[in-house]
């Protein structure tokens, strides 16, 4: 929950407007779960300052995900959000 993370002053926080309890995505949707995990790891490594809250643009059950090609490369989605 975004409000709780902001109030608790989480060091970094990715927000997805998805049903409660589905932090990584839909059950069985491995590509979606890996994409979100890649975004989280990229934020942990590249967030420019503590206290950041980033809203990921993914929509529940309305996106097509591909497998993460290279885990060593930062997430393109996160990089574009951090550049804003």
Biopython code that builds the backbone (N, CA, C, O; Angstrom):
import numpy as np
from Bio.PDB.StructureBuilder import StructureBuilder

atoms = [
    (1, "UNK", "N", (0.843, -1.178, 0.000)),
    (1, "UNK", "CA", (0.000, 0.000, 0.000)),
    (1, "UNK", "C", (0.886, 1.237, 0.000)),
    (1, "UNK", "O", (1.748, 1.418, 0.860)),
    (2, "UNK", "N", (0.648, 2.061, -0.971)),
    (2, "UNK", "CA", (1.473, 3.251, -1.162)),
    (2, "UNK", "C", (1.479, 4.165, 0.070)),
    (2, "UNK", "O", (2.539, 4.637, 0.483)),
    (3, "UNK", "N", (0.335, 4.409, 0.642)),
    (3, "UNK", "CA", (0.234, 5.340, 1.772)),
    (3, "UNK", "C", (1.059, 4.866, 2.971)),
    (3, "UNK", "O", (1.692, 5.673, 3.652)),
    (4, "UNK", "N", (1.049, 3.577, 3.222)),
    (4, "UNK", "CA", (1.808, 3.012, 4.340)),
    (4, "UNK", "C", (3.302, 3.162, 4.095)),
    (4, "UNK", "O", (4.042, 3.542, 5.002)),
    (5, "UNK", "N", (3.752, 2.870, 2.881)),
    (5, "UNK", "CA", (5.177, 2.992, 2.562)),
    (5, "UNK", "C", (5.651, 4.437, 2.676)),
    (5, "UNK", "O", (6.753, 4.693, 3.162)),
    (6, "UNK", "N", (4.835, 5.372, 2.237)),
    (6, "UNK", "CA", (5.198, 6.789, 2.333)),
    (6, "UNK", "C", (5.238, 7.218, 3.793)),
    (6, "UNK", "O", (6.171, 7.902, 4.214)),
    (7, "UNK", "N", (4.232, 6.819, 4.567)),
    (7, "UNK", "CA", (4.183, 7.190, 5.987)),
    (7, "UNK", "C", (5.341, 6.566, 6.773)),
    (7, "UNK", "O", (5.861, 7.180, 7.704)),
    (8, "UNK", "N", (5.737, 5.368, 6.405)),
    (8, "UNK", "CA", (6.836, 4.680, 7.092)),
    (8, "UNK", "C", (8.208, 5.122, 6.582)),
    (8, "UNK", "O", (9.237, 4.685, 7.096)),
    (9, "UNK", "N", (8.214, 5.978, 5.581)),
    (9, "UNK", "CA", (9.438, 6.486, 4.962)),
    (9, "UNK", "C", (10.322, 5.341, 4.464)),
    (9, "UNK", "O", (11.501, 5.240, 4.804)),
    (10, "UNK", "N", (9.712, 4.489, 3.652)),
    (10, "UNK", "CA", (10.458, 3.386, 3.039)),
    (10, "UNK", "C", (11.613, 3.953, 2.230)),
    (10, "UNK", "O", (11.450, 4.985, 1.579)),
    (11, "UNK", "N", (12.783, 3.307, 2.251)),
    (11, "UNK", "CA", (13.938, 3.859, 1.533)),
    (11, "UNK", "C", (13.718, 3.992, 0.031)),
    (11, "UNK", "O", (14.169, 4.963, -0.577)),
    (12, "UNK", "N", (13.033, 3.029, -0.569)),
    (12, "UNK", "CA", (12.674, 3.056, -1.983)),
    (12, "UNK", "C", (11.412, 2.235, -2.119)),
    (12, "UNK", "O", (11.208, 1.268, -1.385)),
    (13, "UNK", "N", (10.555, 2.624, -3.069)),
    (13, "UNK", "CA", (9.275, 1.939, -3.149)),
    (13, "UNK", "C", (8.760, 1.963, -4.576)),
    (13, "UNK", "O", (8.656, 3.026, -5.188)),
    (14, "UNK", "N", (8.439, 0.791, -5.104)),
    (14, "UNK", "CA", (7.774, 0.685, -6.401)),
    (14, "UNK", "C", (6.298, 0.448, -6.144)),
    (14, "UNK", "O", (5.928, -0.402, -5.334)),
    (15, "UNK", "N", (5.467, 1.193, -6.830)),
    (15, "UNK", "CA", (4.026, 1.052, -6.637)),
    (15, "UNK", "C", (3.376, 0.504, -7.899)),
    (15, "UNK", "O", (3.619, 0.982, -9.007)),
    (16, "UNK", "N", (2.550, -0.503, -7.702)),
    (16, "UNK", "CA", (1.733, -1.066, -8.777)),
    (16, "UNK", "C", (0.282, -1.017, -8.315)),
    (16, "UNK", "O", (-0.030, -1.440, -7.202)),
    (17, "UNK", "N", (-0.579, -0.521, -9.136)),
    (17, "UNK", "CA", (-2.009, -0.484, -8.789)),
    (17, "UNK", "C", (-2.625, -1.829, -9.169)),
    (17, "UNK", "O", (-3.373, -1.945, -10.140)),
    (18, "UNK", "N", (-2.285, -2.838, -8.369)),
    (18, "UNK", "CA", (-2.755, -4.205, -8.584)),
    (18, "UNK", "C", (-3.502, -4.677, -7.349)),
    (18, "UNK", "O", (-3.397, -4.054, -6.293)),
    (19, "UNK", "N", (-4.251, -5.760, -7.459)),
    (19, "UNK", "CA", (-4.978, -6.275, -6.291)),
    (19, "UNK", "C", (-4.031, -6.588, -5.126)),
    (19, "UNK", "O", (-2.909, -7.053, -5.330)),
    (20, "UNK", "N", (-4.493, -6.330, -3.932)),
    (20, "UNK", "CA", (-3.709, -6.558, -2.725)),
    (20, "UNK", "C", (-3.262, -8.018, -2.650)),
    (20, "UNK", "O", (-4.049, -8.931, -2.898)),
    (21, "UNK", "N", (-2.008, -8.222, -2.311)),
    (21, "UNK", "CA", (-1.473, -9.563, -2.181)),
    (21, "UNK", "C", (-0.814, -10.103, -3.437)),
    (21, "UNK", "O", (-0.286, -11.215, -3.427)),
    (22, "UNK", "N", (-0.837, -9.340, -4.511)),
    (22, "UNK", "CA", (-0.229, -9.769, -5.769)),
    (22, "UNK", "C", (0.939, -8.850, -6.119)),
    (22, "UNK", "O", (0.946, -8.227, -7.181)),
    (23, "UNK", "N", (1.908, -8.768, -5.240)),
    (23, "UNK", "CA", (3.016, -7.827, -5.413)),
    (23, "UNK", "C", (3.827, -8.074, -6.676)),
    (23, "UNK", "O", (4.300, -7.125, -7.301)),
    (24, "UNK", "N", (3.994, -9.322, -7.056)),
    (24, "UNK", "CA", (4.774, -9.624, -8.257)),
    (24, "UNK", "C", (3.922, -9.870, -9.478)),
    (24, "UNK", "O", (4.447, -9.916, -10.590)),
    (25, "UNK", "N", (2.624, -10.028, -9.306)),
    (25, "UNK", "CA", (1.770, -10.217, -10.468)),
    (25, "UNK", "C", (0.812, -11.381, -10.346)),
    (25, "UNK", "O", (0.589, -11.935, -9.270)),
    (26, "UNK", "N", (0.258, -11.729, -11.489)),
    (26, "UNK", "CA", (-0.746, -12.786, -11.553)),
    (26, "UNK", "C", (-0.130, -14.155, -11.290)),
    (26, "UNK", "O", (0.990, -14.421, -11.726)),
    (27, "UNK", "N", (-0.841, -15.019, -10.589)),
    (27, "UNK", "CA", (-0.340, -16.371, -10.367)),
    (27, "UNK", "C", (-0.098, -17.072, -11.709)),
    (27, "UNK", "O", (-0.961, -17.063, -12.587)),
    (28, "UNK", "N", (1.068, -17.672, -11.853)),
    (28, "UNK", "CA", (1.394, -18.414, -13.059)),
    (28, "UNK", "C", (1.933, -17.591, -14.209)),
    (28, "UNK", "O", (2.379, -18.160, -15.206)),
    (29, "UNK", "N", (1.908, -16.267, -14.108)),
    (29, "UNK", "CA", (2.414, -15.412, -15.181)),
    (29, "UNK", "C", (3.892, -15.115, -14.910)),
    (29, "UNK", "O", (4.247, -14.058, -14.387)),
    (30, "UNK", "N", (4.731, -16.068, -15.277)),
    (30, "UNK", "CA", (6.156, -15.998, -14.949)),
    (30, "UNK", "C", (6.839, -14.793, -15.600)),
    (30, "UNK", "O", (7.649, -14.129, -14.953)),
    (31, "UNK", "N", (6.535, -14.501, -16.846)),
    (31, "UNK", "CA", (7.162, -13.357, -17.525)),
    (31, "UNK", "C", (6.814, -12.050, -16.814)),
    (31, "UNK", "O", (7.670, -11.178, -16.667)),
    (32, "UNK", "N", (5.569, -11.913, -16.377)),
    (32, "UNK", "CA", (5.152, -10.715, -15.647)),
    (32, "UNK", "C", (5.898, -10.614, -14.315)),
    (32, "UNK", "O", (6.395, -9.545, -13.959)),
    (33, "UNK", "N", (5.975, -11.708, -13.592)),
    (33, "UNK", "CA", (6.645, -11.711, -12.296)),
    (33, "UNK", "C", (8.125, -11.394, -12.433)),
    (33, "UNK", "O", (8.683, -10.661, -11.616)),
    (34, "UNK", "N", (8.756, -11.935, -13.450)),
    (34, "UNK", "CA", (10.184, -11.652, -13.669)),
    (34, "UNK", "C", (10.402, -10.199, -14.068)),
    (34, "UNK", "O", (11.401, -9.595, -13.679)),
    (35, "UNK", "N", (9.482, -9.634, -14.835)),
    (35, "UNK", "CA", (9.596, -8.229, -15.226)),
    (35, "UNK", "C", (9.542, -7.329, -13.997)),
    (35, "UNK", "O", (10.359, -6.419, -13.860)),
    (36, "UNK", "N", (8.596, -7.572, -13.110)),
    (36, "UNK", "CA", (8.464, -6.761, -11.895)),
    (36, "UNK", "C", (9.687, -6.953, -10.998)),
    (36, "UNK", "O", (10.195, -5.984, -10.432)),
    (37, "UNK", "N", (10.154, -8.171, -10.865)),
    (37, "UNK", "CA", (11.348, -8.442, -10.062)),
    (37, "UNK", "C", (12.568, -7.729, -10.655)),
    (37, "UNK", "O", (13.385, -7.183, -9.913)),
    (38, "UNK", "N", (12.693, -7.730, -11.973)),
    (38, "UNK", "CA", (13.792, -7.021, -12.634)),
    (38, "UNK", "C", (13.695, -5.516, -12.360)),
    (38, "UNK", "O", (14.708, -4.863, -12.106)),
    (39, "UNK", "N", (12.487, -4.972, -12.411)),
    (39, "UNK", "CA", (12.299, -3.549, -12.092)),
    (39, "UNK", "C", (12.709, -3.254, -10.649)),
    (39, "UNK", "O", (13.352, -2.239, -10.381)),
    (40, "UNK", "N", (12.338, -4.138, -9.724)),
    (40, "UNK", "CA", (12.680, -3.932, -8.307)),
    (40, "UNK", "C", (14.190, -3.967, -8.090)),
    (40, "UNK", "O", (14.742, -3.114, -7.395)),
    (41, "UNK", "N", (14.855, -4.950, -8.685)),
    (41, "UNK", "CA", (16.310, -5.046, -8.528)),
    (41, "UNK", "C", (17.017, -3.860, -9.188)),
    (41, "UNK", "O", (18.019, -3.366, -8.671)),
    (42, "UNK", "N", (16.502, -3.411, -10.314)),
    (42, "UNK", "CA", (17.073, -2.238, -10.984)),
    (42, "UNK", "C", (16.927, -0.995, -10.125)),
    (42, "UNK", "O", (17.846, -0.179, -10.050)),
    (43, "UNK", "N", (15.782, -0.845, -9.478)),
    (43, "UNK", "CA", (15.587, 0.323, -8.612)),
    (43, "UNK", "C", (16.527, 0.261, -7.415)),
    (43, "UNK", "O", (17.089, 1.281, -7.017)),
    (44, "UNK", "N", (16.701, -0.915, -6.842)),
    (44, "UNK", "CA", (17.612, -1.052, -5.705)),
    (44, "UNK", "C", (19.030, -0.647, -6.087)),
    (44, "UNK", "O", (19.757, -0.076, -5.274)),
    (45, "UNK", "N", (19.417, -0.936, -7.303)),
    (45, "UNK", "CA", (20.780, -0.632, -7.751)),
    (45, "UNK", "C", (20.955, 0.783, -8.287)),
    (45, "UNK", "O", (22.057, 1.328, -8.220)),
    (46, "UNK", "N", (19.886, 1.397, -8.822)),
    (46, "UNK", "CA", (20.062, 2.646, -9.565)),
    (46, "UNK", "C", (19.239, 3.836, -9.072)),
    (46, "UNK", "O", (19.321, 4.911, -9.667)),
    (47, "UNK", "N", (18.465, 3.687, -8.028)),
    (47, "UNK", "CA", (17.675, 4.824, -7.538)),
    (47, "UNK", "C", (18.623, 5.928, -7.069)),
    (47, "UNK", "O", (19.537, 5.660, -6.289)),
    (48, "UNK", "N", (18.422, 7.149, -7.525)),
    (48, "UNK", "CA", (19.378, 8.218, -7.229)),
    (48, "UNK", "C", (19.326, 8.743, -5.799)),
    (48, "UNK", "O", (20.276, 9.382, -5.344)),
    (49, "UNK", "N", (18.225, 8.483, -5.079)),
    (49, "UNK", "CA", (18.137, 9.003, -3.710)),
    (49, "UNK", "C", (17.178, 8.156, -2.881)),
    (49, "UNK", "O", (16.275, 7.524, -3.429)),
    (50, "UNK", "N", (17.365, 8.138, -1.586)),
    (50, "UNK", "CA", (16.427, 7.413, -0.732)),
    (50, "UNK", "C", (15.073, 8.105, -0.687)),
    (50, "UNK", "O", (14.965, 9.300, -0.961)),
    (51, "UNK", "N", (14.057, 7.354, -0.345)),
    (51, "UNK", "CA", (12.717, 7.911, -0.216)),
    (51, "UNK", "C", (11.942, 7.997, -1.508)),
    (51, "UNK", "O", (10.844, 8.554, -1.531)),
    (52, "UNK", "N", (12.484, 7.461, -2.585)),
    (52, "UNK", "CA", (11.809, 7.532, -3.882)),
    (52, "UNK", "C", (10.588, 6.612, -3.919)),
    (52, "UNK", "O", (10.616, 5.495, -3.403)),
    (53, "UNK", "N", (9.542, 7.097, -4.528)),
    (53, "UNK", "CA", (8.365, 6.296, -4.827)),
    (53, "UNK", "C", (8.169, 6.361, -6.332)),
    (53, "UNK", "O", (8.022, 7.445, -6.898)),
    (54, "UNK", "N", (8.167, 5.204, -6.981)),
    (54, "UNK", "CA", (8.017, 5.136, -8.434)),
    (54, "UNK", "C", (6.771, 4.335, -8.757)),
    (54, "UNK", "O", (6.595, 3.216, -8.275)),
    (55, "UNK", "N", (5.909, 4.919, -9.575)),
    (55, "UNK", "CA", (4.697, 4.232, -10.030)),
    (55, "UNK", "C", (5.002, 3.485, -11.315)),
    (55, "UNK", "O", (5.275, 4.102, -12.345)),
    (56, "UNK", "N", (4.958, 2.156, -11.262)),
    (56, "UNK", "CA", (5.167, 1.379, -12.477)),
    (56, "UNK", "C", (3.912, 1.453, -13.346)),
    (56, "UNK", "O", (2.801, 1.482, -12.816)),
    (57, "UNK", "N", (4.068, 1.485, -14.667)),
    (57, "UNK", "CA", (2.929, 1.725, -15.562)),
    (57, "UNK", "C", (2.112, 0.490, -15.921)),
    (57, "UNK", "O", (1.160, 0.597, -16.694)),
    (58, "UNK", "N", (2.453, -0.667, -15.389)),
    (58, "UNK", "CA", (1.777, -1.893, -15.799)),
    (58, "UNK", "C", (0.328, -1.925, -15.314)),
    (58, "UNK", "O", (0.008, -1.465, -14.218)),
    (59, "UNK", "N", (-0.529, -2.478, -16.157)),
    (59, "UNK", "CA", (-1.954, -2.595, -15.833)),
    (59, "UNK", "C", (-2.297, -4.062, -15.627)),
    (59, "UNK", "O", (-1.860, -4.918, -16.395)),
    (60, "UNK", "N", (-3.068, -4.350, -14.607)),
    (60, "UNK", "CA", (-3.447, -5.706, -14.243)),
    (60, "UNK", "C", (-4.185, -6.383, -15.397)),
    (60, "UNK", "O", (-5.223, -5.896, -15.848)),
    (61, "UNK", "N", (-3.653, -7.494, -15.868)),
    (61, "UNK", "CA", (-4.233, -8.338, -16.908)),
    (61, "UNK", "C", (-4.432, -7.622, -18.245)),
    (61, "UNK", "O", (-5.272, -8.037, -19.044)),
    (62, "UNK", "N", (-3.672, -6.552, -18.499)),
    (62, "UNK", "CA", (-3.817, -5.838, -19.765)),
    (62, "UNK", "C", (-2.489, -5.621, -20.469)),
    (62, "UNK", "O", (-2.405, -4.820, -21.399)),
    (63, "UNK", "N", (-1.462, -6.315, -20.042)),
    (63, "UNK", "CA", (-0.138, -6.131, -20.619)),
    (63, "UNK", "C", (0.369, -7.462, -21.164)),
    (63, "UNK", "O", (-0.056, -8.529, -20.720)),
    (64, "UNK", "N", (1.266, -7.387, -22.113)),
    (64, "UNK", "CA", (1.975, -8.559, -22.605)),
    (64, "UNK", "C", (3.424, -8.407, -22.171)),
    (64, "UNK", "O", (4.044, -7.374, -22.418)),
    (65, "UNK", "N", (3.957, -9.421, -21.533)),
    (65, "UNK", "CA", (5.311, -9.366, -21.002)),
    (65, "UNK", "C", (6.201, -10.347, -21.751)),
    (65, "UNK", "O", (5.772, -11.444, -22.108)),
    (66, "UNK", "N", (7.435, -9.942, -21.981)),
    (66, "UNK", "CA", (8.425, -10.844, -22.548)),
    (66, "UNK", "C", (9.406, -11.203, -21.439)),
    (66, "UNK", "O", (9.503, -10.494, -20.437)),
    (67, "UNK", "N", (10.117, -12.283, -21.615)),
    (67, "UNK", "CA", (11.079, -12.686, -20.599)),
    (67, "UNK", "C", (12.215, -11.675, -20.532)),
    (67, "UNK", "O", (12.542, -11.041, -21.535)),
    (68, "UNK", "N", (12.809, -11.521, -19.376)),
    (68, "UNK", "CA", (13.917, -10.585, -19.182)),
    (68, "UNK", "C", (15.130, -11.136, -19.926)),
    (68, "UNK", "O", (15.610, -12.217, -19.585)),
    (69, "UNK", "N", (15.642, -10.419, -20.941)),
    (69, "UNK", "CA", (16.746, -10.960, -21.740)),
    (69, "UNK", "C", (18.090, -10.975, -21.010)),
    (69, "UNK", "O", (18.890, -11.892, -21.192)),
    (70, "UNK", "N", (18.334, -9.949, -20.177)),
    (70, "UNK", "CA", (19.627, -9.835, -19.507)),
    (70, "UNK", "C", (19.426, -9.189, -18.144)),
    (70, "UNK", "O", (19.094, -8.008, -18.048)),
    (71, "UNK", "N", (19.626, -9.966, -17.103)),
    (71, "UNK", "CA", (19.414, -9.467, -15.747)),
    (71, "UNK", "C", (20.454, -8.446, -15.329)),
    (71, "UNK", "O", (20.221, -7.691, -14.386)),
    (72, "UNK", "N", (21.588, -8.400, -15.998)),
    (72, "UNK", "CA", (22.642, -7.444, -15.651)),
    (72, "UNK", "C", (22.347, -6.049, -16.208)),
    (72, "UNK", "O", (22.919, -5.065, -15.739)),
    (73, "UNK", "N", (21.468, -5.957, -17.197)),
    (73, "UNK", "CA", (21.099, -4.676, -17.786)),
    (73, "UNK", "C", (19.933, -4.077, -17.001)),
    (73, "UNK", "O", (18.959, -4.778, -16.727)),
    (74, "UNK", "N", (20.010, -2.799, -16.635)),
    (74, "UNK", "CA", (18.915, -2.176, -15.897)),
    (74, "UNK", "C", (17.607, -2.197, -16.695)),
    (74, "UNK", "O", (17.616, -2.208, -17.925)),
    (75, "UNK", "N", (16.507, -2.203, -15.986)),
    (75, "UNK", "CA", (15.182, -2.192, -16.585)),
    (75, "UNK", "C", (14.972, -0.907, -17.394)),
    (75, "UNK", "O", (15.191, 0.192, -16.884)),
    (76, "UNK", "N", (14.549, -1.048, -18.644)),
    (76, "UNK", "CA", (14.283, 0.119, -19.487)),
    (76, "UNK", "C", (13.109, 0.930, -18.956)),
    (76, "UNK", "O", (13.141, 2.160, -18.980)),
    (77, "UNK", "N", (12.082, 0.253, -18.481)),
    (77, "UNK", "CA", (10.911, 0.947, -17.946)),
    (77, "UNK", "C", (11.327, 1.792, -16.739)),
    (77, "UNK", "O", (10.969, 2.966, -16.649)),
    (78, "UNK", "N", (12.066, 1.209, -15.834)),
    (78, "UNK", "CA", (12.488, 1.956, -14.645)),
    (78, "UNK", "C", (13.422, 3.104, -15.023)),
    (78, "UNK", "O", (13.304, 4.203, -14.482)),
    (79, "UNK", "N", (14.345, 2.855, -15.944)),
    (79, "UNK", "CA", (15.268, 3.917, -16.371)),
    (79, "UNK", "C", (14.504, 5.112, -16.939)),
    (79, "UNK", "O", (14.860, 6.260, -16.672)),
    (80, "UNK", "N", (13.463, 4.848, -17.715)),
    (80, "UNK", "CA", (12.688, 5.959, -18.278)),
    (80, "UNK", "C", (11.907, 6.686, -17.195)),
    (80, "UNK", "O", (11.748, 7.904, -17.278)),
    (81, "UNK", "N", (11.417, 5.984, -16.189)),
    (81, "UNK", "CA", (10.698, 6.634, -15.088)),
    (81, "UNK", "C", (11.639, 7.457, -14.211)),
    (81, "UNK", "O", (11.259, 8.528, -13.737)),
    (82, "UNK", "N", (12.846, 6.979, -13.992)),
    (82, "UNK", "CA", (13.815, 7.725, -13.187)),
    (82, "UNK", "C", (14.311, 8.973, -13.925)),
    (82, "UNK", "O", (14.725, 9.946, -13.295)),
    (83, "UNK", "N", (14.268, 8.942, -15.242)),
    (83, "UNK", "CA", (14.733, 10.083, -16.042)),
    (83, "UNK", "C", (13.721, 11.227, -16.056)),
    (83, "UNK", "O", (14.074, 12.351, -16.414)),
    (84, "UNK", "N", (12.487, 10.968, -15.678)),
    (84, "UNK", "CA", (11.440, 12.005, -15.710)),
    (84, "UNK", "C", (11.665, 13.063, -14.667)),
    (84, "UNK", "O", (10.878, 14.003, -14.561)),
]
sb = StructureBuilder()
sb.init_structure("model")
sb.init_model(0)
sb.init_chain("A")
sb.init_seg("    ")
for serial, (resi, resn, name, xyz) in enumerate(atoms, 1):
    if name == "N":
        sb.init_residue(resn, " ", resi, " ")
    sb.init_atom(name, np.array(xyz, "f"), 0.0, 1.0, " ", f" {name:<3s}", serial, name[0])
structure = sb.get_structure()
